[in-house]
């Protein structure tokens, strides 16, 4: 009952942010935690049909583990570069978890950029959701401390000389931006698909790379107002943000989603890949 009351209070506190997108909820500290608040809403959950069954055959990578400060080991799906390389693409999963769809995306990036190590981190510690209700529970279980620890652990696993670009969708889109900030001077670039942006200018000033934001015009949560506010905050922080908004719904780039749009997804994915290739200096 107490948990239920707390969730309700958090949601009420978050409403001004969801409507005006100018204030941060008192119940949350980071953009990903703000996402977790409205992920509890039944309307938001109703927008996410369960992912279609899919098993990745002949995966190009493997699950690796690495130390995480103050907790259990972290895990990730790693596809190594064809030759030794300090280039790493950090992939952050959607709210479903590190499922085979995300591993497939990691394989695609590795094939398109063979000189780049692709590491898809697991912020759910091995759990994968098969329903919106379960996904919402897993999102709420992700603490800022644990997720940050996992990302830092993955970066340490890559090595001190590693250079990073990040990419993620939905829940992972928000964490993609957080990961880019954590990478500091080793950050090359960041792609975030319809993720809750960071609005703390002080935090944004720590960002050492530009950002490509891909959003959906019909998104009922990461709305055009949210995007506009993000643009203002990035400008205030003195950072470069490129925004592409598609006339689509949230999760339009997810092939397992009921809102998947093949045409827009291909356009967005090409844009993201071209951006990443430039950051990793891949010749066409």
C-alpha positions as CSV (number, residue, x, y, z in Angstrom):
1,X,0.0,0.0,0.0
2,X,2.9,2.4,0.8
3,X,4.6,1.6,-2.5
4,X,1.3,2.3,-4.3
5,X,0.8,5.6,-2.5
6,X,4.4,6.6,-3.2
7,X,4.0,5.8,-6.9
8,X,0.8,7.8,-7.1
9,X,2.5,10.8,-5.4
10,X,5.5,10.5,-7.8
11,X,3.2,10.5,-10.8
12,X,1.3,13.6,-9.6
13,X,4.5,15.4,-9.0
14,X,5.7,14.5,-12.4
15,X,2.6,15.8,-14.2
16,X,3.8,19.4,-14.6
17,X,6.9,18.1,-16.3
18,X,5.0,15.8,-18.6
19,X,2.8,18.8,-19.6
20,X,5.1,21.8,-19.7
21,X,8.4,20.0,-19.8
22,X,10.1,22.7,-17.8
23,X,10.5,21.2,-14.3
24,X,12.0,18.1,-12.9
25,X,9.9,15.8,-10.7
26,X,10.6,15.9,-7.0
27,X,10.6,12.2,-7.0
28,X,13.4,11.7,-9.6
29,X,16.9,12.9,-10.2
30,X,17.8,11.9,-13.7
31,X,16.0,11.7,-17.0
32,X,16.0,7.9,-17.0
33,X,14.3,7.9,-13.6
34,X,11.7,10.4,-14.9
35,X,11.1,7.9,-17.7
36,X,10.5,5.2,-15.0
37,X,7.8,7.4,-13.4
38,X,5.6,7.6,-16.4
39,X,6.4,4.0,-17.5
40,X,4.2,3.1,-14.5
41,X,1.2,4.7,-16.2
42,X,-1.2,2.2,-17.7
43,X,-1.8,4.3,-20.8
44,X,1.9,4.3,-21.5
45,X,2.0,0.6,-21.0
46,X,-0.9,0.1,-23.3
47,X,1.0,1.8,-26.1
48,X,3.6,-1.0,-26.0
49,X,2.4,-4.3,-27.3
50,X,4.5,-7.3,-26.3
51,X,7.4,-7.9,-28.6
52,X,7.0,-10.6,-31.2
53,X,8.8,-13.8,-30.5
54,X,12.3,-13.8,-32.0
55,X,15.4,-15.9,-31.6
56,X,18.7,-14.7,-33.0
57,X,20.4,-17.5,-35.0
58,X,24.2,-17.6,-35.2
59,X,24.9,-14.5,-33.0
60,X,28.2,-12.8,-33.9
61,X,28.9,-11.9,-30.3
62,X,29.0,-13.4,-26.8
63,X,28.0,-12.5,-23.3
64,X,30.8,-11.0,-21.2
65,X,31.0,-9.9,-17.6
66,X,33.0,-7.2,-15.8
67,X,33.4,-5.7,-12.4
68,X,31.0,-3.0,-11.2
69,X,31.9,-0.9,-8.2
70,X,29.9,-1.6,-5.1
71,X,27.9,-4.4,-6.5
72,X,27.6,-7.6,-8.5
73,X,29.3,-8.0,-11.9
74,X,27.7,-6.4,-14.9
75,X,27.1,-8.2,-18.2
76,X,26.9,-7.2,-21.8
77,X,26.7,-8.7,-25.3
78,X,30.1,-8.0,-27.0
79,X,30.9,-8.2,-30.7
80,X,34.6,-7.7,-31.1
81,X,36.1,-5.8,-34.0
82,X,37.8,-7.8,-36.7
83,X,41.1,-6.3,-35.7
84,X,42.2,-4.9,-32.3
85,X,40.6,-1.5,-31.8
86,X,40.0,1.1,-29.1
87,X,36.7,2.1,-30.8
88,X,33.6,1.1,-28.9
89,X,29.9,1.5,-29.7
90,X,27.8,1.3,-26.5
91,X,24.3,0.0,-27.3
92,X,21.6,0.5,-24.7
93,X,18.5,-1.7,-24.9
94,X,14.9,-0.6,-24.8
95,X,12.7,-1.2,-21.8
96,X,12.3,-4.8,-22.8
97,X,15.8,-5.6,-21.8
98,X,18.8,-7.1,-23.6
99,X,16.8,-9.4,-25.8
100,X,17.7,-11.0,-29.2
101,X,16.3,-8.0,-31.1
102,X,19.0,-5.8,-29.4
103,X,21.7,-8.4,-30.0
104,X,20.7,-8.4,-33.6
105,X,21.1,-4.6,-33.8
106,X,24.5,-5.0,-32.2
107,X,25.5,-7.6,-34.9
108,X,24.3,-5.2,-37.6
109,X,26.4,-2.3,-36.3
110,X,29.4,-4.6,-36.0
111,X,29.0,-5.8,-39.6
112,X,28.6,-2.2,-40.9
113,X,31.6,-1.0,-38.8
114,X,34.0,-4.0,-38.6
115,X,36.8,-2.0,-37.0
116,X,34.5,-1.0,-34.0
117,X,33.8,-3.2,-31.0
118,X,30.1,-3.2,-30.2
119,X,29.1,-3.7,-26.6
120,X,25.4,-3.9,-25.7
121,X,25.1,-3.4,-22.0
122,X,22.5,-5.1,-19.8
123,X,20.9,-2.7,-17.4
124,X,18.4,-5.3,-16.2
125,X,21.1,-7.8,-15.0
126,X,19.9,-10.7,-17.1
127,X,16.2,-10.1,-17.0
128,X,14.1,-9.7,-20.2
129,X,10.5,-8.5,-20.2
130,X,7.8,-10.1,-22.4
131,X,5.0,-7.7,-21.4
132,X,4.6,-4.0,-20.8
133,X,3.6,-4.7,-17.2
134,X,6.8,-6.6,-16.6
135,X,8.9,-4.0,-18.5
136,X,7.5,-1.3,-16.3
137,X,8.5,-3.2,-13.2
138,X,12.0,-3.7,-14.5
139,X,12.4,-0.1,-15.4
140,X,11.4,0.9,-11.9
141,X,14.0,-1.5,-10.5
142,X,16.8,0.2,-12.3
143,X,18.6,2.6,-10.0
144,X,20.7,5.4,-11.1
145,X,23.6,4.1,-9.1
146,X,23.4,0.5,-10.6
147,X,23.0,1.6,-14.2
148,X,25.7,4.2,-13.9
149,X,27.9,1.5,-12.3
150,X,27.3,-0.9,-15.2
151,X,28.1,1.7,-17.8
152,X,31.3,2.7,-16.0
153,X,32.2,-0.9,-15.7
154,X,31.7,-1.5,-19.4
155,X,33.9,1.5,-20.2
156,X,36.6,0.3,-17.8
157,X,36.3,-3.2,-19.5
158,X,37.0,-1.4,-22.8
159,X,40.2,0.1,-21.5
160,X,41.6,3.5,-20.7
161,X,42.4,4.3,-24.3
162,X,38.9,3.4,-25.5
163,X,36.8,5.9,-27.5
164,X,33.0,5.7,-27.3
165,X,29.9,6.5,-29.2
166,X,26.6,5.5,-27.7
167,X,23.2,4.6,-29.1
168,X,19.9,3.6,-27.5
169,X,16.1,3.5,-28.0
170,X,13.3,4.6,-25.6
171,X,14.6,3.8,-22.1
172,X,17.9,3.1,-23.8
173,X,17.8,6.4,-25.6
174,X,17.8,8.3,-22.3
175,X,20.6,6.2,-21.0
176,X,22.6,6.7,-24.3
177,X,22.8,10.3,-23.4
178,X,23.8,9.6,-19.8
179,X,26.5,7.2,-21.1
180,X,27.9,9.8,-23.4
181,X,28.2,12.2,-20.4
182,X,29.9,9.5,-18.3
183,X,32.4,8.9,-21.1
184,X,33.7,12.4,-20.7
185,X,36.6,13.3,-23.0
186,X,36.5,9.8,-24.5
187,X,33.1,10.4,-26.0
188,X,32.9,10.6,-29.8
189,X,29.2,10.9,-30.3
190,X,25.7,10.0,-29.1
191,X,22.5,8.8,-30.8
192,X,19.3,8.7,-28.8
193,X,16.0,7.4,-30.3
194,X,12.9,8.9,-28.6
195,X,14.4,8.8,-25.1
196,X,13.7,11.2,-22.2
197,X,16.4,13.9,-22.5
198,X,18.4,15.4,-19.8
199,X,17.3,18.9,-18.8
200,X,19.9,19.7,-16.2
201,X,22.1,22.3,-17.9
202,X,24.9,21.7,-15.4
203,X,25.0,18.0,-16.4
204,X,24.7,18.8,-20.1
205,X,27.8,21.0,-19.8
206,X,29.8,17.9,-18.9
207,X,29.0,16.5,-22.4
208,X,32.1,16.4,-24.6
209,X,30.5,15.4,-27.9
210,X,27.5,16.3,-30.1
211,X,24.2,14.5,-30.1
212,X,21.9,13.2,-32.8
213,X,18.3,13.0,-31.4
214,X,15.7,11.0,-33.4
215,X,12.2,11.6,-32.2
216,X,8.6,10.9,-33.2
217,X,6.1,13.7,-33.7
218,X,3.1,11.6,-32.5
219,X,4.9,10.4,-29.3
220,X,2.6,11.0,-26.4
221,X,5.4,11.1,-23.8
222,X,8.6,12.3,-25.4
223,X,6.5,15.0,-27.1
224,X,7.6,17.8,-29.4
225,X,7.5,20.1,-26.4
226,X,10.0,17.8,-24.6
227,X,12.2,17.9,-27.7
228,X,12.0,21.7,-27.9
229,X,12.9,22.1,-24.3
230,X,15.9,19.7,-24.8
231,X,17.0,21.9,-27.7
232,X,16.9,25.0,-25.5
233,X,18.8,23.3,-22.7
234,X,21.5,22.0,-25.0
235,X,21.9,25.5,-26.5
236,X,22.1,27.0,-23.1
237,X,24.8,24.4,-22.2
238,X,26.7,25.3,-25.4
239,X,26.4,21.9,-26.9
240,X,25.5,20.8,-30.4
241,X,22.3,18.9,-31.0
242,X,20.9,17.7,-34.3
243,X,17.3,16.7,-34.2
244,X,15.3,14.7,-36.7
245,X,11.6,14.3,-36.0
246,X,9.5,11.7,-38.0
247,X,5.8,11.8,-38.4
248,X,5.4,8.6,-36.5
249,X,4.6,7.1,-33.1
250,X,6.9,6.1,-30.2
251,X,9.0,3.0,-30.9
252,X,8.6,3.4,-34.7
253,X,12.1,2.0,-35.3
254,X,11.5,-1.2,-33.3
255,X,10.6,-4.1,-35.6
256,X,8.8,-5.9,-32.8
257,X,6.5,-2.9,-32.0
258,X,3.0,-2.5,-33.2
259,X,3.9,1.1,-34.1
260,X,6.8,0.0,-36.3
261,X,7.2,2.1,-39.5
262,X,9.4,0.4,-42.0
263,X,10.0,3.4,-44.1
264,X,10.8,5.8,-41.3
265,X,12.8,3.2,-39.5
266,X,15.1,2.7,-42.5
267,X,15.6,6.4,-42.9
268,X,16.4,6.9,-39.2
269,X,18.7,3.9,-39.1
270,X,20.6,5.1,-42.1
271,X,21.0,8.5,-40.5
272,X,22.2,7.0,-37.3
273,X,24.7,4.7,-39.0
274,X,26.1,7.5,-41.2
275,X,26.5,9.6,-38.1
276,X,28.4,6.8,-36.3
277,X,30.6,6.1,-39.3
278,X,31.6,9.7,-39.3
279,X,32.4,9.6,-35.6
280,X,34.5,6.4,-36.1
281,X,36.0,7.8,-39.4
282,X,34.7,4.9,-41.4
283,X,35.3,5.3,-45.1
284,X,32.4,4.5,-47.4
